[in-house]
């Protein structure tokens, strides 16, 4: 199956945008190790899961509460979210 030039451009643009929009896992781990967050880390799981364990420094921000929390989040920092991971 060959891609058309338009499809190639669309894929390139999609992944370029995705890389700009997502914080790399390694960057988050490095920030944890150094204890220097230049971003806000939000755990979007439920409160019970958060209470059972979370990344140190993360804030509990369940998905259903995000609209309310968005108003109080800092505007001058990058917001990084996470939920369940399966590495």
C-alpha positions in Angstrom: 0.0 0.0 0.0 1.6 3.3 -1.1 0.8 6.6 0.5 0.0 9.7 -1.5 2.0 12.8 -1.0 -1.0 14.4 0.8 -1.2 11.4 3.2 2.5 11.6 3.9 2.3 15.3 4.7 -0.8 14.7 6.9 1.1 12.0 8.8 4.2 14.1 9.2 2.2 17.0 10.4 0.2 14.8 12.8 3.3 13.3 14.5 5.2 16.7 14.6 2.2 18.2 16.4 1.9 15.2 18.7 5.6 15.5 19.7 5.2 19.2 20.4 2.1 18.6 22.5 3.3 15.7 24.6 5.8 15.7 27.4 8.2 12.7 27.0 8.0 10.2 29.8 11.8 10.4 30.2 11.5 14.2 30.8 9.0 13.6 33.6 11.2 10.9 35.2 14.2 13.2 35.0 12.2 16.0 36.7 11.2 13.6 39.5 14.8 12.4 40.0 16.0 16.0 40.2 13.0 17.3 42.2 12.6 20.2 39.8 9.2 20.4 38.2 8.9 23.2 35.6 5.4 21.9 34.9 2.2 20.9 36.7 1.7 17.2 36.9 -2.0 16.1 37.1 -3.1 12.5 37.9 -6.4 12.2 36.1 -7.4 8.9 37.7 -10.1 8.9 40.4 -9.5 10.0 43.9 -9.5 6.5 45.3 -6.8 5.4 42.9 -4.8 8.5 43.6 -5.0 7.8 47.3 -3.7 4.3 46.7 -0.5 5.6 45.1 0.6 8.4 42.8 3.7 10.1 41.4 5.2 12.3 44.1 4.3 15.9 43.4 1.3 15.1 41.3 -2.0 16.7 41.9 -5.2 14.7 42.0 -7.4 15.9 39.0 -10.0 13.3 38.1 -11.3 13.7 34.6 -14.8 14.6 35.7 -13.4 17.5 37.8 -11.1 18.9 35.1 -13.5 21.6 33.9 -13.7 23.0 37.4 -10.0 22.7 38.1 -8.9 24.3 34.8 -9.9 27.7 36.1 -7.4 27.5 39.0 -4.4 25.9 37.2 -1.5 28.2 36.5 -1.5 29.8 33.1 2.3 30.2 33.0 3.3 26.5 33.3 3.0 23.5 31.1 0.3 21.1 32.2 1.2 17.4 32.1 -1.4 14.7 32.7 -1.2 11.0 33.3 -3.5 8.2 34.2 -2.9 4.4 34.1 0.3 3.3 32.4 1.1 -0.1 31.0 4.8 -0.3 30.2 
